[in-house]
Amino acid sequence: MPPLAELPLELPIAPMLAKAVTTIPAADSVPGGLAYEPKWDGFRAIVLRGGDDIELCSRGGKSLNRYFPEVIQALARLLPPVCALDGEIVVRSGPPGAQRLDWDALSQRIHPADSRVQLLAQQTPAEFIAFDLLAIGGEDLTGAPLQVRRQRLELALAHLRLEDPVHVSALTQDAELAGQWFDRFEGAGLDGVIAKPWAGPYTPGKRTLLKIKHRRTADAVVTGYRVHTSGQGVGSLLLGVYADNGHLMNVGGIAAFTQVRRRELIEELAPLVVRDEAGQALHAETDRSRFSANKDVSYVPLRPERVVEVAFDQLEGYRFRHAVTFLRWRPDKDPTECRYDQIDRATAYDLAKVLHTG
């Protein structure tokens, strides 16, 4: 049989996308109503199965098979023989009763060495969270409303056990309960809520969904800057926060500036540049990882005297999960006030409880 020939879909198929909104919309705010799901913080993936042939496709359409052999094995064992699903690949960490999503461990799974991939498949096994069914058998479901697709998904995966590495995501039509999930599930590493038109079809590549993500603010010390790749102006500001032992920890950076602002920042930050005895600006390098092995990680260090307020969505360990947004300078703040205890963290919540909700 040719690869995936039994699937009644035109391939490749792009996943549905979401646009950001600031609050959880009311259930009756669109015709047919809304349904709500937790927003999983992993790798989006479309699963295509045609008999023995399985493809785990990234959001951009690239195959993820070689990076997640244990997921392929689980899908072969647990999915219907011909189907297409939309979902998320995740990795969890922590002891039983205190588990959470682990983005760093998931990121490390994308490795060029097969020996490393096989080792990590054992040490940090990934799982698949299914939240939509696009096709089953010879039936194309993309034109059916979400209500029908969800019912068929639950039916197709009704045999799953809690200990299986394939799960069905939780879903509710209750906006109040979705709000509780928004607050509670963050402690397990999830990053918000997705709202989906209950009567809507599957719309590949279109921003038909709504995403509500966590948004917080914090004060941080500017510790340096990278020069923009054009060679003109500041490319990004490096940020630090003080740990309890007084050590200034690298927590991430700000990169979204206009070209005009990039050049202005060079002048504004010049008095803070750390220089040698000859008056020349010093250059340093941040720690390298396999993601930055061939990248320029040099930066211009600054005296830690300037404080900035930033918006962020999540703190992952000791670093901001994503690039943060500049809000304003805080000349009224002493840099030593920029400590971890001023950052709002989510209350811990067991990931197993989230999965059991599904």
C-alpha positions as CSV (number, residue, x, y, z in Angstrom):
1,M,0.0,0.0,0.0
2,P,1.4,3.5,-0.8
3,P,2.2,5.6,2.3
4,L,-1.0,6.9,3.9
5,A,-3.0,6.1,0.7
6,E,-6.1,5.2,2.7
7,L,-6.5,8.6,4.3
8,P,-9.4,10.7,2.7
9,L,-7.5,14.0,3.1
10,E,-5.4,16.1,0.8
11,L,-1.9,16.1,2.2
12,P,-0.1,17.8,3.6
13,I,-2.7,19.4,5.9
14,A,-1.9,22.4,8.1
15,P,-3.2,22.6,11.7
16,M,-5.9,25.2,12.7
17,L,-4.4,28.3,14.3
18,A,-5.4,30.7,17.0
19,K,-5.4,34.4,17.5
20,A,-4.8,36.0,20.9
21,V,-7.5,37.6,23.0
22,T,-7.1,39.0,26.5
23,T,-10.0,37.4,28.3
24,I,-12.0,34.1,28.1
25,P,-14.9,34.9,25.8
26,A,-18.5,34.0,26.8
27,A,-19.7,30.7,25.6
28,D,-22.5,32.3,23.6
29,S,-20.3,34.9,22.0
30,V,-20.3,33.1,18.6
31,P,-23.1,31.3,16.7
32,G,-23.3,27.7,18.0
33,G,-21.3,28.5,21.1
34,L,-17.8,27.9,22.2
35,A,-16.0,25.0,23.7
36,Y,-12.8,25.4,25.8
37,E,-9.7,23.3,26.2
38,P,-6.5,23.7,28.2
39,K,-3.7,25.2,26.2
40,W,-0.9,22.6,26.2
41,D,2.7,23.9,26.1
42,G,4.4,21.4,23.8
43,F,5.0,20.7,20.1
44,R,1.9,20.9,17.9
45,A,1.6,17.8,15.7
46,I,-0.7,16.3,13.2
47,V,-0.7,12.5,13.3
48,L,-1.4,10.6,10.1
49,R,-1.9,6.9,10.1
50,G,-2.6,4.5,7.2
51,G,-2.1,1.0,8.4
52,D,1.5,0.4,9.4
53,D,2.5,3.8,8.0
54,I,2.5,6.7,10.6
55,E,3.7,10.2,10.2
56,L,4.1,12.7,13.1
57,C,4.1,16.1,11.3
58,S,5.2,19.4,12.9
59,R,3.2,22.6,12.6
60,G,5.4,23.4,9.6
61,G,4.8,20.0,7.9
62,K,8.2,18.5,8.8
63,S,8.4,14.9,10.0
64,L,9.1,14.4,13.7
65,N,9.2,10.6,13.6
66,R,13.0,10.3,14.1
67,Y,12.9,12.4,17.3
68,F,10.0,10.6,19.0
69,P,10.3,6.8,18.3
70,E,8.5,5.9,21.5
71,V,5.5,8.1,20.5
72,I,5.4,6.4,17.1
73,Q,5.3,3.0,18.9
74,A,2.5,4.2,21.2
75,L,0.5,5.5,18.3
76,A,0.9,2.3,16.4
77,R,-0.4,0.4,19.4
78,L,-3.3,2.7,20.4
79,L,-4.7,4.5,17.4
80,P,-7.3,3.2,14.9
81,P,-5.7,1.7,11.8
82,V,-6.6,4.6,9.5
83,C,-7.0,8.1,11.1
84,A,-5.7,11.7,11.3
85,L,-5.5,13.6,14.6
86,D,-4.5,17.0,15.7
87,G,-2.7,17.3,19.1
88,E,0.4,18.2,21.1
89,I,3.6,16.3,22.0
90,V,4.6,16.9,25.6
91,V,7.1,15.7,28.1
92,R,6.4,15.6,31.8
93,S,8.8,15.6,34.8
94,G,8.6,15.4,38.5
95,P,7.7,12.8,41.1
96,P,4.2,11.2,41.2
97,G,1.7,13.7,42.6
98,A,3.9,16.7,41.6
99,Q,4.3,16.4,37.9
100,R,4.3,19.2,35.3
101,L,5.1,19.8,31.7
102,D,8.8,20.1,31.0
103,W,9.5,22.4,28.0
104,D,13.3,22.2,28.4
105,A,13.3,18.4,28.3
106,L,11.0,18.4,25.3
107,S,13.2,20.9,23.5
108,Q,16.2,18.6,24.0
109,R,14.5,15.8,22.1
110,I,15.2,17.6,18.8
111,H,18.8,16.2,18.5
112,P,20.8,15.3,15.4
113,A,22.4,12.2,16.9
114,D,20.3,9.1,16.8
115,S,22.1,7.6,19.8
116,R,21.1,10.7,21.8
117,V,17.5,10.5,20.5
118,Q,17.2,6.8,21.6
119,L,18.7,7.6,25.0
120,L,16.3,10.5,25.6
121,A,13.3,8.4,24.5
122,Q,14.1,6.2,27.5
123,Q,15.0,9.0,30.0
124,T,12.4,11.6,29.1
125,P,9.6,9.8,27.1
126,A,7.1,12.0,25.3
127,E,3.4,11.6,25.2
128,F,0.7,12.7,22.8
129,I,-2.4,14.8,23.8
130,A,-5.2,14.5,21.1
131,F,-7.7,17.2,20.8
132,D,-9.2,16.8,17.3
133,L,-10.1,14.1,14.9
134,L,-9.7,15.0,11.2
135,A,-10.4,11.7,9.6
136,I,-11.1,8.1,10.5
137,G,-11.3,5.1,8.2
138,G,-12.4,6.5,4.8
139,E,-14.3,9.4,6.3
140,D,-13.1,13.0,6.1
141,L,-14.3,14.9,9.2
142,T,-12.8,18.3,8.5
143,G,-16.1,19.7,7.3
144,A,-18.0,18.4,10.3
145,P,-18.6,20.7,13.3
146,L,-16.3,20.4,16.3
147,Q,-19.1,18.9,18.3
148,V,-19.2,15.9,16.0
149,R,-15.4,15.6,15.7
150,R,-15.1,15.6,19.4
151,Q,-17.7,12.9,19.9
152,R,-16.0,10.7,17.3
153,L,-12.6,11.4,18.9
154,E,-13.8,10.2,22.3
155,L,-15.4,7.1,20.7
156,A,-12.2,6.3,18.7
157,L,-10.0,6.6,21.8
158,A,-12.4,5.3,24.4
159,H,-10.1,2.3,25.1
160,L,-7.3,4.4,26.4
161,R,-6.1,3.9,30.0
162,L,-4.8,6.6,32.3
163,E,-1.3,5.1,32.1
164,D,-1.1,5.1,28.3
165,P,1.1,7.7,26.7
166,V,-1.7,8.9,24.5
167,H,-4.5,11.0,26.0
168,V,-7.6,13.0,25.0
169,S,-7.5,16.6,26.1
170,A,-10.1,17.9,28.5
171,L,-12.9,20.0,27.1
172,T,-15.8,22.0,28.5
173,Q,-18.5,24.3,27.3
174,D,-18.6,26.0,30.7
175,A,-16.7,29.3,30.5
176,E,-16.6,29.5,34.3
177,L,-14.9,26.1,34.5
178,A,-12.5,27.2,31.7
179,G,-11.6,30.1,33.9
180,Q,-10.8,27.7,36.8
181,W,-8.6,25.7,34.5
182,F,-6.9,28.8,33.3
183,D,-5.8,29.5,36.9
184,R,-5.3,26.0,38.2
185,F,-3.6,24.2,35.3
186,E,-0.9,26.8,35.0
187,G,0.7,25.2,38.0
188,A,1.2,22.1,36.0
189,G,3.0,23.9,33.2
190,L,0.1,24.7,30.9
191,D,-0.1,28.2,29.5
192,G,-3.7,29.2,29.1
193,V,-7.0,28.2,27.5
194,I,-8.1,27.7,23.9
195,A,-11.7,28.6,22.8
196,K,-13.1,26.8,19.8
197,P,-16.3,27.3,17.8
198,W,-18.5,24.3,18.8
199,A,-20.3,24.3,15.5
200,G,-17.3,25.2,13.4
201,P,-15.5,23.0,10.8
202,Y,-11.8,22.3,10.9
203,T,-10.1,25.1,9.0
204,P,-6.5,24.2,8.1
205,G,-4.0,27.1,8.4
206,K,-6.7,29.7,9.5
207,R,-6.8,31.5,12.8
208,T,-10.3,30.4,13.7
209,L,-9.5,29.6,17.3
210,L,-9.0,32.0,20.3
211,K,-6.1,31.7,22.7
212,I,-6.0,33.2,26.2
213,K,-2.5,33.1,27.7
214,H,-1.2,34.1,31.1
215,R,0.4,37.6,31.3
216,R,2.4,38.9,34.2
217,T,4.9,41.7,34.8
218,A,8.2,41.7,36.6
219,D,11.2,44.0,37.1
220,A,14.6,42.9,35.9
221,V,18.1,44.3,35.6
222,V,19.6,45.0,32.2
223,T,22.9,43.2,32.2
224,G,24.0,43.7,28.6
225,Y,23.0,43.8,25.0
226,R,23.7,41.9,21.8
227,V,24.4,43.9,18.6
228,H,21.7,43.5,15.9
229,T,22.6,41.1,13.1
230,S,22.7,44.1,10.7
231,G,25.5,45.6,12.8
232,Q,23.4,48.6,13.6
233,G,22.0,49.1,17.0
234,V,20.9,46.9,19.8
235,G,19.5,43.5,18.8
236,S,18.3,42.4,22.2
237,L,18.7,43.4,25.9
238,L,19.8,40.7,28.3
239,L,18.1,40.6,31.6
240,G,19.0,39.4,35.1
241,V,17.2,38.8,38.4
242,Y,18.9,38.3,41.8
243,A,18.8,35.0,43.5
244,D,18.6,34.6,47.3
245,N,22.4,34.2,47.4
246,G,22.9,37.5,45.7
247,H,24.0,36.0,42.4
248,L,22.6,37.8,39.3
249,M,20.9,35.1,37.2
250,N,20.3,35.4,33.5
251,V,16.5,35.2,32.9
252,G,16.1,36.0,29.2
253,G,15.9,39.0,27.0
254,I,13.9,41.6,25.1
255,A,14.3,41.6,21.3
256,A,11.3,43.5,19.8
257,F,12.5,47.0,19.0
258,T,12.1,49.2,15.9
259,Q,15.3,50.1,13.9
260,V,15.1,53.7,15.2
261,R,14.8,52.5,18.8
262,R,17.7,50.0,18.3
263,R,20.1,52.9,17.4
264,E,18.8,55.1,20.2
265,L,19.5,52.4,22.8
266,I,23.2,52.3,21.8
267,E,23.5,55.9,22.9
268,E,21.3,55.5,26.0
269,L,23.2,52.6,27.3
270,A,26.7,53.8,26.4
271,P,27.4,55.2,29.9
272,L,26.8,51.7,31.4
273,V,29.1,49.8,29.1
274,V,31.8,47.9,31.0
275,R,35.2,49.0,29.6
276,D,38.8,47.9,29.9
277,E,41.6,50.1,31.1
278,A,42.1,51.5,27.6
279,G,38.4,52.5,27.5
280,Q,37.4,49.8,25.0
281,A,34.1,48.1,25.5
282,L,34.4,44.6,26.9
283,H,32.8,41.7,25.1
284,A,31.5,38.5,26.8
285,E,29.6,35.4,25.8
286,T,26.6,33.7,27.2
287,D,26.7,30.0,27.8
288,R,26.4,27.9,24.7
289,S,23.9,25.1,24.1
290,R,23.4,22.8,21.2
291,F,20.8,25.2,19.9
292,S,23.5,28.0,19.8
293,A,26.5,25.9,18.9
294,N,27.0,27.8,15.6
295,K,25.6,31.2,16.7
296,D,27.2,34.4,17.8
297,V,26.5,34.4,21.6
298,S,28.7,37.5,22.3
299,Y,27.3,40.5,24.0
300,V,28.3,43.8,25.5
301,P,28.2,43.7,29.3
302,L,26.6,46.6,31.2
303,R,26.9,47.6,34.8
304,P,23.8,46.3,36.5
305,E,22.3,49.7,37.3
306,R,19.2,50.0,35.0
307,V,15.9,48.4,35.8
308,V,13.2,47.6,33.3
309,E,9.6,46.4,33.8
310,V,8.6,43.6,31.4
311,A,5.6,41.5,30.6
312,F,6.0,37.8,30.5
313,D,3.7,34.7,30.3
314,Q,5.5,32.1,32.3
315,L,8.6,31.4,34.4
316,E,10.2,28.1,33.5
317,G,12.6,27.2,36.3
318,Y,14.8,30.3,36.7
319,R,14.2,31.8,33.2
320,F,11.3,33.4,31.4
321,R,9.7,30.8,29.1
322,H,9.6,33.1,26.0
323,A,11.0,36.4,25.0
324,V,9.5,39.1,27.1
325,T,7.9,42.5,26.2
326,F,9.4,45.8,27.2
327,L,6.9,47.9,29.2
328,R,8.8,50.8,30.7
329,W,12.1,51.8,32.4
330,R,11.9,51.9,36.2
331,P,14.3,54.6,37.4
332,D,12.6,54.5,40.8
333,K,13.7,51.0,41.4
334,D,17.0,49.9,42.9
335,P,18.5,47.0,40.9
336,T,18.8,44.9,44.2
337,E,15.0,45.0,44.4
338,C,14.8,42.8,41.3
339,R,14.6,39.5,43.1
340,Y,12.8,36.2,42.3
341,D,10.5,36.8,45.2
342,Q,8.9,39.7,43.4
343,I,7.8,37.4,40.5
344,D,4.4,35.9,40.6
345,R,4.6,32.2,40.2
346,A,1.7,29.8,39.6
347,T,0.7,27.5,42.4
348,A,1.9,24.0,41.8
349,Y,-0.7,21.6,40.4
350,D,-0.2,17.9,39.4
351,L,-0.2,17.3,35.7
352,A,-1.7,13.9,36.2
353,K,-4.8,15.6,37.5
354,V,-5.0,17.6,34.2
355,L,-4.6,14.4,32.1
356,H,-7.2,12.6,34.2
357,T,-9.6,15.5,33.5
358,G,-9.5,14.5,29.9
